[in-house]
Amino acid sequence: MAFVFNSGRTWAVLAAKAPVSQQARNMATLREVQMRLKSISNISKITKSMKMISSTKMSRAQRSMVEARKWGETSNAFVNQAELGEGVADKTNLYLTVSSDSGLCGGIHSSVSKATRNLLRENDDAGVVVIGDKAKAQLQREFNDRIQLSFSQIGKSVPTFEEACMVADTIRTSGLEYEKITLVYNEFKSVISYQSKQLPVYSENALTSAPKFSAYEVEGEVLENLQEFLMANSLHWALVEGHAAEMAAKRTAMENATKNAGEMIDKLTMIYNRGRQAAITNELVDIITGASAL
């Protein structure tokens, strides 16, 4: 509604905004709530589907992890019997952080990144090799100059022994000098639990300097092949363990997201029903009032 008046030679126009009716406000609110309900319902369907996919992948990853653990524990038994650690300096020359390129799995990448940062702060002379873009992005903030190599597109599905061999061969041919590599990865504890763990890998010089390694009578080309196999075997174990922990964390994250979406849908449904009931009540009041006036 607009009021126009003449005061001498000056014209002034005052615009008075008309009050919005209660019915219009209710209709706008109901439309907004309805659109938000539809959006959250679609999100809930997506997260539920992603949870089912992660559950299937987690089962497959767990089966591969059981097999990889057998080989990894065998390698560890060989290292312990040869007493490789006693002939090598305790100080690590190189750290190898195992993560992946994908997200939507909670803080699982931050776990190995934090453990690697703590190790690098304690050892100023060590370099780091990173598998996965997530951990690389986190480590670059503080230790960009100490990253020697990085790998991506590893373990998009269940990590294979061929991928581990490829990484081990790249490290061997890159010219990096080391006596001891420490693998930093996530160990699968349960569906809802994981923990960052360290696994040592030794060079050929470390193998030959072990006190009890001479009992195996391994020399020459066989020794080189043995060192490469031990490294690839340990790396494959770390990759599969980390992949299983990642799938479990992703499943848990999608389950929590689906649960939160369901709770929000229930609240918005209640708000929508209350608003719709109020709008209907107001319309009935208007109809009854108009009929009484007639």
C-alpha positions as CSV (number, residue, x, y, z in Angstrom):
1,M,0.0,0.0,0.0
2,A,1.4,3.5,-0.9
3,F,0.4,6.9,0.5
4,V,1.1,10.0,-1.7
5,F,0.6,13.5,-0.4
6,N,1.5,17.1,-1.4
7,S,3.3,19.3,1.0
8,G,3.8,22.7,-0.7
9,R,6.0,22.2,-3.7
10,T,7.5,19.0,-2.4
11,W,6.1,15.6,-3.2
12,A,6.9,12.8,-0.9
13,V,6.1,9.2,-1.4
14,L,6.1,6.9,1.6
15,A,5.9,3.2,0.8
16,A,4.5,1.1,3.6
17,K,5.2,-2.6,3.2
18,A,2.1,-4.7,3.4
19,P,2.3,-7.3,6.1
20,V,2.6,-10.8,4.8
21,S,-0.3,-13.1,5.7
22,Q,0.2,-16.0,8.0
23,Q,-1.0,-18.4,5.3
24,A,1.7,-17.2,2.9
25,R,4.4,-17.6,5.5
26,N,3.2,-21.1,6.3
27,M,3.1,-22.1,2.6
28,A,6.6,-20.8,2.1
29,T,7.9,-22.6,5.1
30,L,6.2,-25.8,4.2
31,R,7.7,-25.7,0.7
32,E,11.2,-25.1,2.1
33,V,10.8,-28.0,4.6
34,Q,9.5,-30.2,1.9
35,M,12.4,-29.4,-0.4
36,R,14.9,-30.0,2.4
37,L,13.2,-33.3,3.2
38,K,13.5,-34.5,-0.3
39,S,17.2,-33.4,-0.5
40,I,18.1,-35.2,2.8
41,S,16.2,-38.3,1.7
42,N,18.3,-38.5,-1.5
43,I,21.4,-38.1,0.5
44,S,20.3,-40.9,2.8
45,K,19.8,-43.2,-0.2
46,I,23.3,-42.4,-1.4
47,T,25.0,-43.0,1.9
48,K,23.0,-46.2,2.4
49,S,24.2,-47.5,-1.0
50,M,27.8,-46.5,-0.2
51,K,27.6,-48.4,3.1
52,M,26.5,-51.5,1.3
53,I,29.3,-51.2,-1.2
54,S,31.8,-50.6,1.5
55,S,30.5,-53.7,3.4
56,T,31.1,-55.8,0.3
57,K,34.5,-54.4,-0.3
58,M,35.4,-54.8,3.4
59,S,34.6,-58.6,3.3
60,R,36.8,-59.0,0.2
61,A,39.6,-57.0,1.8
62,Q,39.4,-59.0,5.0
63,R,39.8,-62.3,3.1
64,S,42.9,-60.9,1.3
65,M,44.2,-59.5,4.6
66,V,44.1,-63.0,6.3
67,E,46.2,-64.4,3.5
68,A,48.7,-61.5,3.5
69,R,49.1,-61.8,7.3
70,K,50.3,-65.4,6.9
71,W,53.1,-64.4,4.5
72,G,53.9,-61.3,6.6
73,E,54.2,-63.2,9.8
74,T,56.5,-65.7,8.1
75,S,58.8,-62.9,7.0
76,N,58.8,-61.5,10.5
77,A,59.7,-64.9,11.9
78,F,62.6,-65.1,9.5
79,V,63.8,-61.6,10.6
80,N,63.5,-62.5,14.2
81,Q,65.4,-65.8,13.9
82,A,68.2,-64.1,11.9
83,E,68.3,-61.3,14.5
84,L,68.6,-58.7,11.8
85,G,67.9,-55.9,14.1
86,E,71.0,-56.5,16.2
87,G,73.4,-55.9,13.3
88,V,71.7,-52.7,12.1
89,A,71.7,-49.3,13.7
90,D,68.4,-48.5,15.5
91,K,68.0,-45.3,13.6
92,T,65.8,-45.5,10.5
93,N,67.0,-44.1,7.2
94,L,63.7,-44.0,5.4
95,Y,60.0,-44.1,6.3
96,L,57.3,-45.4,4.0
97,T,53.8,-44.1,4.8
98,V,51.0,-46.3,3.5
99,S,47.6,-44.6,2.7
100,S,45.4,-44.2,-0.3
101,D,43.9,-41.6,-2.7
102,S,40.2,-41.8,-1.6
103,G,38.4,-40.0,1.3
104,L,35.1,-40.3,3.0
105,C,36.6,-42.6,5.6
106,G,37.0,-40.5,8.8
107,G,40.5,-39.8,10.1
108,I,42.2,-42.9,9.0
109,H,44.7,-41.1,6.8
110,S,45.4,-38.6,9.6
111,S,46.4,-41.5,11.8
112,V,49.4,-42.6,9.6
113,S,50.3,-39.0,8.8
114,K,50.4,-38.1,12.5
115,A,52.5,-41.1,13.3
116,T,54.9,-40.3,10.4
117,R,55.2,-36.7,11.5
118,N,56.2,-37.7,15.0
119,L,58.8,-40.1,13.7
120,L,60.3,-37.5,11.3
121,R,60.5,-35.0,14.2
122,E,62.5,-37.5,16.2
123,N,64.8,-38.4,13.3
124,D,66.0,-35.3,11.4
125,D,68.1,-37.3,8.9
126,A,65.5,-39.6,7.6
127,G,63.5,-39.2,4.4
128,V,60.0,-40.4,3.6
129,V,58.2,-42.2,0.8
130,V,54.5,-41.8,0.6
131,I,51.8,-44.0,-0.9
132,G,48.5,-42.2,-1.5
133,D,47.6,-38.6,-2.2
134,K,45.8,-38.1,1.1
135,A,48.8,-38.7,3.4
136,K,51.1,-36.8,0.9
137,A,48.9,-33.7,1.1
138,Q,49.1,-33.7,4.9
139,L,52.8,-34.4,5.1
140,Q,53.7,-31.7,2.5
141,R,52.6,-29.0,4.9
142,E,55.5,-29.6,7.2
143,F,58.0,-32.0,5.5
144,N,57.7,-31.3,1.8
145,D,61.5,-31.2,1.4
146,R,61.9,-34.6,3.0
147,I,59.5,-36.5,0.7
148,Q,61.8,-38.6,-1.6
149,L,59.1,-40.4,-3.6
150,S,55.4,-40.6,-3.8
151,F,52.9,-43.1,-5.4
152,S,49.3,-42.7,-6.4
153,Q,46.6,-45.0,-7.9
154,I,47.9,-47.9,-5.7
155,G,45.3,-50.2,-4.2
156,K,42.2,-48.7,-5.8
157,S,40.7,-52.2,-5.4
158,V,42.2,-54.8,-3.1
159,P,46.0,-54.3,-3.3
160,T,47.9,-57.0,-5.1
161,F,51.4,-58.4,-4.7
162,E,52.3,-57.1,-8.1
163,E,51.6,-53.5,-7.0
164,A,53.8,-54.1,-3.9
165,C,56.6,-55.5,-6.2
166,M,56.3,-52.4,-8.4
167,V,56.7,-50.0,-5.5
168,A,59.6,-52.0,-4.0
169,D,61.3,-52.1,-7.4
170,T,60.9,-48.4,-7.9
171,I,62.4,-47.7,-4.5
172,R,65.3,-50.0,-5.3
173,T,66.1,-48.5,-8.7
174,S,65.6,-44.9,-7.5
175,G,69.0,-44.8,-5.9
176,L,67.7,-44.2,-2.3
177,E,70.3,-45.4,0.2
178,Y,69.0,-47.0,3.4
179,E,69.8,-49.6,5.9
180,K,66.4,-49.8,7.4
181,I,63.0,-48.8,6.1
182,T,60.1,-48.4,8.6
183,L,56.6,-49.0,7.1
184,V,53.9,-46.9,8.8
185,Y,50.4,-48.2,8.1
186,N,47.0,-48.8,9.7
187,E,46.6,-52.2,11.3
188,F,43.1,-53.6,11.1
189,K,41.8,-54.4,14.6
190,S,38.1,-54.8,14.1
191,V,35.2,-53.3,12.1
192,I,35.3,-50.2,14.3
193,S,38.9,-50.1,15.3
194,Y,42.3,-49.6,13.7
195,Q,45.7,-48.5,14.9
196,S,48.8,-47.1,13.2
197,K,51.7,-49.6,13.3
198,Q,55.4,-49.8,12.3
199,L,57.0,-52.6,10.4
200,P,60.8,-52.7,9.7
201,V,62.4,-53.7,6.3
202,Y,66.2,-54.2,6.0
203,S,68.7,-53.8,3.2
204,E,71.0,-56.4,1.8
205,N,73.9,-55.1,3.9
206,A,71.7,-55.4,7.0
207,L,70.9,-59.0,6.0
208,T,74.5,-60.1,5.6
209,S,75.6,-58.4,8.8
210,A,72.9,-60.2,10.9
211,P,74.6,-62.5,13.5
212,K,72.6,-65.6,12.6
213,F,72.0,-65.0,8.9
214,S,75.1,-66.9,7.8
215,A,73.4,-70.1,8.9
216,Y,71.0,-69.8,5.9
217,E,73.9,-69.8,3.4
218,V,72.3,-67.3,1.1
219,E,74.6,-65.3,-1.2
220,G,74.9,-63.5,-4.5
221,E,71.8,-63.1,-6.7
222,V,69.7,-65.2,-4.3
223,L,70.4,-62.7,-1.5
224,E,69.2,-59.8,-3.7
225,N,66.1,-61.6,-4.7
226,L,65.4,-62.5,-1.0
227,Q,65.7,-58.9,0.1
228,E,63.4,-57.8,-2.7
229,F,60.9,-60.5,-1.7
230,L,61.0,-59.6,2.0
231,M,60.4,-55.9,1.2
232,A,57.6,-56.6,-1.3
233,N,56.0,-59.1,1.1
234,S,56.0,-56.7,4.0
235,L,54.7,-53.9,1.8
236,H,51.9,-56.0,0.5
237,W,50.9,-56.9,4.1
238,A,50.9,-53.2,5.0
239,L,48.9,-52.3,1.9
240,V,46.2,-54.9,2.5
241,E,46.0,-54.2,6.2
242,G,45.5,-50.5,5.5
243,H,42.9,-51.2,2.8
244,A,40.9,-53.4,5.1
245,A,41.0,-50.7,7.8
246,E,40.0,-48.0,5.2
247,M,37.0,-50.0,4.0
248,A,35.9,-50.6,7.6
249,A,36.2,-46.9,8.4
250,K,34.4,-45.9,5.3
251,R,31.5,-48.3,6.2
252,T,31.3,-46.8,9.7
253,A,31.3,-43.3,8.3
254,M,28.5,-44.1,5.8
255,E,26.5,-45.8,8.6
256,N,26.8,-42.8,10.8
257,A,25.9,-40.5,8.0
258,T,22.8,-42.6,7.2
259,K,21.8,-42.6,10.8
260,N,22.2,-38.8,11.1
261,A,20.2,-38.3,7.9
262,G,17.4,-40.6,9.3
263,E,17.2,-38.6,12.5
264,M,17.1,-35.3,10.5
265,I,14.3,-36.7,8.3
266,D,12.3,-37.6,11.4
267,K,12.7,-34.1,12.8
268,L,11.8,-32.4,9.5
269,T,8.8,-34.6,9.0
270,M,7.5,-33.6,12.4
271,I,8.1,-29.9,11.6
272,Y,6.3,-30.3,8.3
273,N,3.3,-32.1,9.8
274,R,3.0,-29.4,12.4
275,G,3.2,-26.6,9.9
276,R,0.7,-28.3,7.6
277,Q,-1.7,-28.9,10.5
278,A,-1.4,-25.2,11.5
279,A,-2.0,-24.1,7.9
280,I,-5.1,-26.3,7.6
281,T,-6.4,-25.0,11.0
282,N,-6.0,-21.4,9.8
283,E,-7.9,-22.1,6.6
284,L,-10.7,-23.7,8.6
285,V,-10.9,-20.6,10.9
286,D,-11.1,-18.3,7.8
287,I,-13.9,-20.4,6.3
288,I,-15.9,-20.6,9.5
289,T,-15.4,-16.9,10.1
290,G,-16.5,-16.1,6.6
291,A,-19.6,-18.3,6.9
292,S,-20.5,-16.7,10.2
293,A,-20.3,-13.3,8.7
294,L,-22.7,-14.3,5.9
